[in-house]
Amino acid sequence: MKQVISWGRVCMVSLVLILNACGGGGGGGGGNGGGGNSSVASSASSTVSSANSSVSSVTSSSDSSSSSSVPPVPTPPDLVDANTQSFVLDELISVSLNNIGGQALTECSSDLPDTFTVAVSANASTCEISGEATALLALTNFTVTAVNAEGSDSALVPIEIVAASPFITTWKTDNEGASDDNQITITTSPNFSYDYTIDWGDGNADENVTGDITHTYATPGEYQISISGRFPQTYFNLFEEITDANKLLSVDAWGNRVWLSMEFAFAGAANLVINDNQAPDLSRVTSMLGTFASAVNFTSDISHWDVSNVTDMTGTFFSLENFNGDLSSWNVSNVTTMEFMFNQAFTFNSDISQWDVSNVTNMADMFSDAIAFNQAISSWDVAKVTDFSSMFEDAQAFDQNLGSWNISNATSMSDFAEGSGLTLQNYDALLLGWSLLPLQQELDINFFPTQYSAAAEAARFILTDTFGWSVFDGGLLTSPDLQDQALKVQTNDLTMINIDNNGGQPDSCVADALPDGLEVQVVDNTCAIVGTPATAQAAIDVTIVATNALGSDSALVTLTIEEQTPFITRWKTDNPGMSDDNQITIHTASGMTYNYRVEWGDGSFDENVTGEITHTYASAGEYTVSITGTFPQPFFKATFDATQTDSQKLLSVEQWGNRTWRSMRQAFFDCRNLTINDTESPDLSQVTSMASMFRNADNLSGNIGQWDVSGVTTMSQMFNGADNFNLDISSWNVSNVTNMDNMFRGTKFNHDISNWDVAKVTNMNAMFQEARVFNQPIGNWNVGNVTTMFAMFREADAFNQPIGNWNVGNVRNMVDMFFGADVFNADISNWNVSNVTDMGNMFRETGVFNQPIGNWNVANVTSMREMFFRTPFNQDISQWNTSKVTDMGNMFREARAFNQPIGNWDVANVTTMRDMFLFADLFNADISSWDVSKVTDMSNMFRSTKAFDQNLGNWNIANVNNMTNLFLEGVLSTANYDALLIGWSQLPSVQPDVTLNAGATRFSPAAQTARDTLINNAGWTITDGGLAE
């Protein structure tokens, strides 16, 4: 069957009989009463397709035509009584009746329930029933009547609508959650109505539940819960600090219910397993927004799910660290957005090359940080995609030829493949292919550090010159330029050490004589020594030769193999953690190779360990643990609750050892008791990521100031939430870092980092957010490559440094930048903000900010929501070009000093002015000439403005549907109120049923008729001071 969606109604047609339109009727529950629905045949026809749904076909009617020259004798229709039609609650239905008599039908009618529609089939051969099973219905006979020119006939159609079978899940009450350890809470979506019965699995049940419900058990434990009735979707609010998602252990039975949405259905359900081998009925699901977001350990098989009706897969698998399920057979042909779909899905590498993505418009961040993904998706049809920003950012394994992609409609490409595994060959192919397309103008795109060859140089020039693109990459390939150097490696450790290369990427690398266990390979645009040396060896000289198409170069490497010294840490087993109070668990990172020996400090050891391992001690206490072998990085999982790992049991790092560390991503995440006692620095020469290294390490102490971090490229969230962090790291060389988002968020950090070289940083989002004591002179920083400063100084209570000379010309996002920065009042009037598109909340609740920024070029800004909310700002910004702004909600709310002449602003594209001047005590500018024709929301716009009294009678408020409390507690005069009523009542049309509150303002007899017109003709509710005497 095919589904036809028309005018927002849903109806069904058979494969051979395609409806040309939906019938009338709609709304309301099912029942015996008929709606008298009917449809007259139309000569027009159309074919559309949508999601699968349950379809019941009584029989197939013949549509053959005779080859005889004798025309058939016209006869009345002869409908055959239907068999019993049984449907599940919420199911979409379709029934095609069998007509064995005359055709050419002109009308079909019935006594069906209001939510059903009967219509003449597209070829006028029979009657078809479509609709939605919205309420339970006992078996009931309905009559359908068909009419043609020769007569009419009726048939009985027995229909019943039955309840769905139970949805069964298992929960563990004492897992971490929002409710107590003997409780669980069922949360429901605000988007749907519920009426369900829940059997709690302990002999208790609740009926007619219409929303969230919490149940208390006699004792903590595991319980199986059964839900029946109207329960259209499961739901966990990902944006709440904590939910009961982690208490959900499994889905044991989906039941036969028709699910209406999967939006955030299992968000944060870290322990989720799907035991039911049957697929849920997703025939009416259009949104899988965040379905499994942050369900970090989810690995169940969902390959058989029918997602053909889904349109939104935003963040569906966001932050699924262990998921690599087979999704190759998914039908995603109706999906329009895949933004963040596999973001941080660290192990995902399923073959999705055959997906039909031809309707997708948004692929932003789709595979960002999906470090294992590398599938051949070159044949994807991406012609409709407009947003490719960060699609493959830090997708370290991704290396495919995308030169055949049609990206002509792309309007955003920023950070497209920065930090990805894209090779020169595939980058060349991309440039060559894309340069032939009619591209959009002036886009930014980043492929760093991938290089291009001379063969693609002209193609790249077309992008930058003809189309004005800003292309960031590793530059033109040159011949290799290896550097002589001295290296040390350790025995029994998997080694991969890159040789410094100041030239082009080599195609091959050879070495004259390497010790046993070592070899040379091409890695990361250079030559690398790779392997595991078995024995120590004194310094030897090795010649390494790198070659590419442009030439060769050699380097003399002095190599020493040392006996490996152990990585030593100290632990307290009975601190809170995931393991028992006489245990500790060593965690390992996905995507890394481990093969280590661990001595537990109690006389026992394990060796050849390749992953996580838990050890049980004879008694609780403190123990020193020593690790040797291949152990490339410490690691703790990111969780909502530190007790889901053993991070709080780690007390100290006593010795780093002489190993070369590969990564420090999440190395000490949630290690709230960590002290670094080793005064020697770890070997970080091969480390590029320190993302979340000390995140939430509240009491971090020790000497880290002398560390060599010169190879690190990301410090994202490095100290985020490490509340007491204030170690001196002023001498760090951060010249290669590109990402510092959330780096010092929520810390007490306040050391002088004014000499840091941040020239390569592109992301400073929330860098000092809630860093309430930070106030260092960073005004000389080179921030010319930064593209986003979202919340950079939000609630940085002490910050007030002269940053007016910063080059912010590449910044696009300044949302929340100084929100709550109590003392910030630096002169930033000379900033070039011409590329900024969002200034929402930028100066909100800045206690003293009042600088002359009237010369700013804000021509590209689309949102100024809450920009000056509760600030003392009062500068002349009358010359601002606001022509692209769509949101001015709360812009000057509680800006009690603001009163500037902004009457010439172009607000023609603004759609919301909600609360715009609420409590703006002094504002009284003449804004009578504003074009507000696109505004829909003016609620509270001038509420409690103690000075505003202007004539707005010329405003075109035809699209405004919300004027709640527009002038409540204001001072609008009778004269201006009269002008407003008269002007607005004379508009060709206004929105119906609008509520207008003019406070205590009175109207004169001259405006009585106008006021009555709005009330009587448009149905407005007007509250004011009444008729002036």
Secondary structure, 3 states (H helix, E strand, C coil): CEEEEECCEEEEECCCCCCCCCCCCCCCCCCCCCCCCEEECCCCCCCCCCCCCCCEECCCCCCCCCCCCCCCCCCCCCECCCCCEEEECCCEEEEECCECCCCCCCEEEECCCCCEEEEECCCCCCEEEEEECCCCEEEEEEEEEEEECCEEEEEEEEEEEECCCCEEEEEECCCCCCCCCCEEEECCCCCCCCEEEEECCCCCEEEEECCCEEEECCCCCEEEEEEEEECCCCCCCCCCCCCCHHHEEEEEECCCCECCCCCCCCCCCCCCEECCCCCCECCCCCECCCCCCCCCCCCCCCCCCCCCCCCECCCCCCCCCCCCCCCCCCCCCCCCECCCCCCCCCCCCCCCCCCCCCCCCECCCCCCCCCCCCCCCCCCCCCCCCECCCCCCCCCCCCCCCCCCCCCCCCEECCCCCCCCCCHHHHHHHHHHHCCCCCCCCCEEECCCCCECHHHHHHHHHHHHHCCCEEECCCECCCCCECCEEEEEECCCCEEEECCECCCCCCEEEECCCCCCEEEEEECCEEEEEECCCCCEEEEEEEEEEEECCEEEEEEEEEEEECCCCEEEEEECCCCCCCCCCEEEECCCCCCCCEEEEECCCCCEEEEECCCEEEECCCCCEEEEEEEEECCCCCCCCCCCHHHCCHHHEEEEEECCCCECCCCCCCCCCCCCCEECCCCCCECCCCCECCCCCCCCCCCEECCCCCCCCCCCECCCCCCCCCCCCCCCCCCCCCCCCECCCCCCCCCCCCCCCCCCCCCCCECCCCCCCCCCCCCCCCCCCCCCCCECCCCCCCCCCCCCCCCCCCCCCCCECCCCCCCCCCCCCCCCCCCCCCCCECCCCCCCCCCCCCCCCCCCCCCCCECCCCCCCCCCCCCCCCCCCCCCCECCCCCCCCCCCCCCCCCCCCCCCCECCCCCCCCCCCCCCCCCCCCCCCCECCCCCCCCCCCCCCCCCCCCCCCCEECCCCCCCCCCHHHHHHHHHHHHCCCCCCCCCEEECCCCCECHHHHHHHHHHHHCCCCEEECCCECC
